[in-house]
C-alpha cells in the first residue's frame, strides 16, 4: 500500500515538473559589453616586462576573436 502511494506521488511530481508556462526565456550575452582592448603607450612598452606584454596581446587577440567578430 505504501509503495503504491509513493509511486503515485512520484509520478504526479514528475508529470507536474514537465509542464511549461508557454514562452522560452531569451538569453542575451552581454559578456563583451564591458571588455575593451588594452592600448599601450610608448612608455608602457618600454617599462612593461615581456610576460605582461604577452598577456596584453593574448587579451586583445581573444577580444578580437570572441567579441569583435560578432558585432
C-alpha positions in Angstrom: 0.0 0.0 0.0 2.7 2.4 1.0 4.8 1.7 -2.1 1.7 2.2 -4.4 1.1 5.6 -2.7 4.8 6.5 -3.1 4.7 5.6 -6.8 1.6 7.7 -7.4 3.2 10.7 -5.6 6.4 10.4 -7.6 4.5 10.1 -10.9 2.4 13.1 -10.1 5.5 15.1 -9.2 7.4 14.1 -12.3 4.5 14.9 -14.6 3.9 18.2 -13.0 7.6 19.2 -13.5 7.3 18.7 -17.3 4.7 21.4 -17.7 5.7 24.7 -19.3 4.4 28.2 -19.0 4.5 28.7 -22.8 7.3 31.1 -23.5 11.0 30.3 -23.5 13.3 32.8 -21.8 15.6 34.8 -24.1 19.3 34.9 -23.0 21.2 37.9 -24.2 25.0 37.6 -24.0 26.5 40.8 -22.5 29.9 39.4 -21.8 31.6 41.5 -24.5 29.9 44.8 -23.4 32.3 45.5 -20.6 35.5 44.2 -22.2 37.8 46.7 -24.0 41.1 46.3 -25.8 44.2 47.3 -23.8 46.2 50.1 -25.5 49.9 50.7 -24.7 51.8 53.9 -25.0 55.5 54.1 -26.0 56.3 54.5 -22.3 54.3 51.4 -21.4 56.1 49.3 -24.0 59.5 50.5 -22.6 58.7 49.7 -18.9 56.5 46.6 -19.0 58.1 43.2 -18.8 57.8 40.7 -21.6 55.2 38.5 -19.9 52.9 41.4 -19.2 53.1 42.4 -22.9 52.3 38.8 -23.9 49.3 38.8 -21.5 48.0 42.0 -23.0 48.5 40.7 -26.5 46.6 37.5 -25.6 43.8 39.6 -24.1 43.5 41.7 -27.2 43.5 38.7 -29.5 40.9 36.9 -27.5 38.8 40.0 -27.5 39.1 40.3 -31.3 38.3 36.6 -31.9 35.4 36.3 -29.4 33.7 39.7 -29.3 34.5 42.0 -32.2 33.6 39.3 -34.8 30.0 39.2 -33.5 29.3 42.9 -33.8 
